[in-house]
Amino acid sequence: MATDFKHASIVEGVRFTAQVGVPNVVQGLFRKREAVVTVVGKLPAEHLAYRLVEGLARKYGPDPFWVRVGTEETLLLTHPEDIQTVLGGSPSPFASDPEAKRKGMAAFQPNALTISRGDLWAKRRVFADAVLKPGSRAHPLARQFAALAVETADDLVAADQPLRFDALNAAFQRLTRRVVFGEAAAEDEGLSAQLADLMAAGNKMPGKPAAGYQQFHDNIAAYVNNPDPTALSGMIAGAPSDDETDVPGQLIHWLFAMGDTLPANLFRTLALLATHPDALQRVRDDVGTKKLTTVKTVTDSRYLAGCILEAMRLWPTTALFGRVQAEEFRWKNGQRTPAGTPLLIHNLYNHRNRSRIAYADHFAPEEWSEGTAGDDWSFNFFSHGPQGCPGGGLSIFLGQAFLGRLVTQSTPKLTSGPRLRPHQRLPYAFDIYPAEISLS
């Protein structure tokens, strides 16, 4: 192994494993363990992890440096230029299927785009792009999807009770099934429950499909074979695919991202708006009395989109990005690292790096709506480069329509949870499970 890059000490490697690696694993890499998340949040593990990586970066950076994670020497990236090199060079020479990720995802989406390589990756990416339409100002089915998101918001307001994450998550699971498969899947809670069980199995990194995977895959295939023209399934026939694409297998990630990760980000965004009155008022002023079932109204609400992106920056749902070199690589300073080299990007540190980001610990949606945050390779909740999330734009659109309707039909107040103050540093963790937001 090349030794040109600096090495953290053995003791520092032990600390990194204990303070960064272990907390991520025990909380659940694919399905969060609610009780463990709450315990880890009280330590507070994320703040300790940030401080450790900050110290290591100051000591060994700004170039990549080696740190031992468990028993494996891993190259840690803390500079945006190196992050751009790696994410911009995916899936080759930097592949997104390190062993732990591949073994875990094999339980519930063994043929996922994100753990594919070479021609197979390219084929699956073309399929995903053809259906999800990344880069488009609005998805062809945006009007129908906005109406579903508005309806979801209205249902939660009409419930007339404090909003907890479980309720929001259940509502978004239903919304996701309607977006992906149409009305026939609206009440198919069993499908979402199957995915949750398989994701929990993925936490154990079995390296193979978990029990029940084939039935889950068959259930998705049944919806694919009976497409709804008002849903994403209705666009599949016009997308290039073959047997290797495994169309039902590609849709699993969409269910996971829109029906699990997205509601966590939206709950945190709503909490920020509930505790930052100036931001809330600006969102209301931008939306006004316009119909959020009108696509242009949603896409024009750039500040609201910035609010969602800021929540994702402040509290990334994926704390660590793992990559692995598919081939030998020569870095800009001439140093070489061999095929098989594992790499890590610590999103929390990069998102909150106070030495580079003036607003690191504060809520600054305007940096996205009017600033240059969207071009910063430090922020990687949707990844960047060729393997950037193809459904990122659609997810934000759904979030805009949903939150825009929610905050114009109610006044959110954070009644329990972390203390979020406009002029104080925001905490490094936001445990969504015990928090509660009133919608008065």
N, C-alpha and C positions, 0 to 999 in steps of 0.2 A: 504494500500500500504506500502511496506517495506520502512523504512526510514534510513537504514544503510548507503546507499550511500549518498555522500554529495549533497546538494541542492544549485543550483544557486538562487540568490535572485529574488523576484518578478520583481524588476526593470530590472535585467539582463535578465529575461524571456521576458519582454516586448521588450527589445532591440534585443534579439535573434529573436523573431517573426518578428520585423520590418526590421531587417538588413539581416536575413538569409531566413526566411520562406516566407514573403510577396514578395520579389523580384523574387523568384523562381516561385511563383504562377502567378504573374501578367505577367511574360514573356511568360508563357504558358508551362505547364508541359509536354504536348505531342506534340503540334504544336506551334512553336515559333511565337510570335507576333513581327514582324520585327521592327515596330516603337518603341515598348516598350523596346525591347532588346537594341536598340540604345540609348534610353534615360537612361535606367538603367546603361548601360556601361559608360556613361559620368559622373555618380555620384561620384566616381566609386563604385558601390555596391559590387562587388566581393572582392575588396581590403578591404572595411570596414567589410565585413562578415569575411574574413580571420583574420583580426586583433581582432575582437570580440572573435571568437572561440579560437584563440591563447591565449588571455588573460584568458578566462574561463578555458582552459585546464591547464594553468600554475597555476591557483588559486585552482582548484578543482580536477584535475587529479593526477596521470595518470589513476586511476580507472575510470570506467564509473561514470557519475554524472547526477543528475536530472536537467533538465531545462524545464521551462514551454513554450510550443509552443502553442500559442493561449490560450486556457483554459485547455490544457492537459499536465500533467506531463510526460515528455519523457526522456528516458535514452539515453544520448549522449555518443558515443564511440569514443575515440581519441587515443587509444593505439593499435598497430597492434596485440598484443596477444588477446585482447578482440574482435577485428574485426575478427580474425581467429576463435575464439570461436563461434561467431554468424554466419558468412558466412559458416563456416565449419559444422555448425549444422542446415543447412537449407535443406529441408523445415520444419523439425521438430527437435528440439522444436522451432526454429525460422522461422516463415513463411514469405514469401515475398509478402503478400497481405494485407498490412495495409489499413485501410478504404479509405483514399484519393486515393491511387493508384488503388484499386479495383473499386471504383466508377468511376474513370476517364477512365480506360481501358475498362470498360464495354461498353463504347460508341462505340468502334471500334474493340475490340477483347475480347469479354466477356468470351471466353473459352481458353484464352491464357495460355500457360505453366507456365509463371512466376507468375500467380495469382491462380494456382491450388495447391491443397494439397493432401496428403495421396496417396492412390492407383491411383487416377486419375492423380496426378502429375507424378507418376512413369510411368504410361502407356504413357502419352504424351511425357515424356522425352525419353523413349525408342524409340518412333517413330522419334523424332527429331534427336537423335543420329544416327539412322539407315540411315537417308537421308543426314545429314550434316557432319557426320564422324568426330566429334571432336577428337583430339588426333592423327589423322593420319598425316603423314608428308605431304601428298597431297591428295586432294579429288579425287575420281575415275574419275571425269569429269574435272579435273584441266586443262588439255591441252586445251579443248574447251573454258573454262572460261578465261584462260589467253589470248587466241586469241581475245575474245570479249573485254577484258579490253584494250589490245593494240589497237584494232580498235577504241575504244572510245577515247583514247589519241590522235591518229592520226587525228580523226575528229576535235578535239578541236584545235590542232595545225594548221590544214588546214584552219580553220575558219579565221585565221590571224587577230585576234582582241583581245584586252585585255580580260582576263578571269575574270569574276565575278562569285560569288557563284551561282546565279540563273542558269547560263549556265551550270556550272559543275553539279549542282543538277539535272537539266533536263536530262543531258547526263547519269547520274548514275541511274536515274529512269528508263530510257530505258534499260540500261545495266542490271539492276536488273530484269526487266520483262523478259528479254531474258535468264538470268541465272535460274530464278525460273520456267518459263513456256515455254521458247523456242521462236523461231522466230515468231510464230503466235501472240504473245503478244507484239512484239517489238514496234509497233505504237499505242498500246492501251493506249494512254495518259489519256483517260477517267477513266481507272481503278486507276491510280495513283491519279487523281483528286478526285475520290470518297474517297480514303483513307485519303487524306489531309483534306477533309471536315469533315470526321468522327473524325479524330484526333483533329481538332479544336473544335468539339462538346465535345470531351473528356476533354478539358480544363475546362469545366464547371462542371465536375464530376457529371454527371446525375445519375449514378448508374444503368443504363439500356442501352441497345443498342439504338443508335441514329437513327433518321429517315434516311432511306436509307441503313441501315446496311444489311438487308436481301438481297436486290438486289446486294449489293457488295459481300456478301458471295456467292450468286448464280453465279455471274460472275467468281469468283475464282473457284468454283466447276466445271464450264464448262471447264476450262483449265485442272483441275485435271482429269476430265473424258476423256480428249483427250490428254494424256501425250506425251511429246516430249522426245525421248530417249537421246537427247543431253543436256537436262535440268534437274533440280532437280525433276521436275514433273515425269520424266521417272523412278525415283528410288522409287517412292511412293508405287508402287505395291509390291515391295519386302520388305517393312517396316511393322512391326507389328502394326495393328490398328483395332479399332472397332468403333461402332457408338459414343461411349463416347469420343473417341479421337478427333472427329470433325476435320478431316484432313484439309478442307479448312480454318477452324479457326486457325490452327497452322501456316499456311503459311503467315498469315497477319503480324505476327511479323517479318518474314524474309523480307517482302517487306518494312516494316518500318525501320528496322535496316540497310539493305544494300542500300536502296534507299533514305534515308533521313539523318540518323546519320552518316553513313560512308562518304558521300561526304563532310560533315562539317569538319570531322577530316582530310580528305585528303587536303582540301583547306588550312587548318591551317598548315599542314605538308609542303605543297608546299611553303607557305609564309616563313616558317622557313628555308627551303633550299634556297630560293631566297635571304635571308638575312644573311646566314651563309655559305660563300664561301668554307670553308674547308670541311664542311659536304657535300655540293653539289659535290665537286670534288671527295670526297671519294665514293659517290654513283656512280658517273660516272665511276670511276676506277673499282669499283666492277662489274658493269654491262658490261662495255666496249662495244664491238661489238657483244656480245652474243645475241642470239635470245630470246626475252622475251615471245615467244610462246612455249619455251621449259620449261617444268615444273621444272627441276633441276636448271635452271638459276634463276628462280623466287625464289624457296625455299632456294637457297644458298645465296640470297641477304639479309643476316641477318641484316646488318647495316641499310639497307633501311627499313626493318621491324621495327628496333629500332627507326628510325625517326618517323614513324607513331605512335608507342606506346608512344614516348615522347610527341608528340603533344596532345595525349589523356590524358597523365598525366598532362601536363601543363594546359590544358583547357578542363576539363572533361565535356562532353555534358550532363551528369547527375550529377548535383552538390550535390544532397542528395540521399542517399539510405535509404529507410524506411523498417523496419522489425517490426514484432509483434510476441510476444510469443504465441505459440499455447498451451503451458502448463507451469506449474510452473518450475522454473529453479534455481538451486543452483550454484552460481558463485564460482570461484576458492578460494575466501577468505571466503567461507561459507555463504555468504549473499544470500538470496532468493528474487526472484521477481516473481509475480504471472502471471498466464495466462492472456493474454490481454495487457500485458505491451508493449507500443510502444517504438521502438528504432530507433535512427538516426545515420547515418554515414555521416559526412560532407566530401565529397570527395575532395573538393578544399583544405581544411585545411590539410587533411592527405597527399595529393599529394605534398603539398608545405611546409610541416612542417620543418622549417629550423633547429630545434633542433635535428632532426633525419636524415635529408637528406642533405648531403653536397652540392649536385647540385640542390637543391630545385627550384631555380628560373632561372636556366640556361638550355640550350638545350644540352642534354647529351645522344645521341643515343647509344653510346658505353656501357652505363650502362645496356642496354638490350642485345646487341649483344655479349658483352664480360664479362659483369658484372652479378650481382645477382638481378637486379631490378625485373625480372620476378617471383622471389620467395618471393617478399616483399608484405605482406598482407596490406600494406598501400595503394597500388595502386589497385583500384577496378573499372576501367571503364568497364571491362568485368565481374565484380563480381569475386568471387573465390568459391572454394568448389563445392559441388554437384549441385548448381544452377549457376555455371559459364556458360557464354553464349556458347551454343553449336555451334553457327555459327561464333565465334570469329576468329578461324583459317582461315576459308574461306574468311572472310572479309579482313583480313590482306593480304592474298594471292592476292585477287583482287586489293588491294591498291598497293602492290608491283609491280605487272605487269603494272598497269596503270601509277604510278609515275615513275617507271623505264624507261618506254617508253617516257613519257613526258619530263623528264629532259635530256634524251640523244638526243632528237629531237628538243629541244629548250632551251633557257636560260631564266629561270624565273626571273622576277624582280618585287618586290612589289612596285607598283607605288602610291598606296594610301592605308591607313589603319594604324594600330598601328606601332609604332617605335620598331623594333626588332633588337637589337644590340648584337653581339656575346659576348661582355665582360661587358654587363650591365644586371641588373635584368630584366627579361621579365615581362610584365604586367600580372595582374591576370585575365584579360578578353581580348578576341579577338573577336570583333564584325565583323562577316564575311560579313554582308550585304553591307556596303559601300566600302569594300576593293576591290582592283583591282590588278591583277597580269598580267604583260605583258609576252608574250611568243615569244620572238624575236629569 
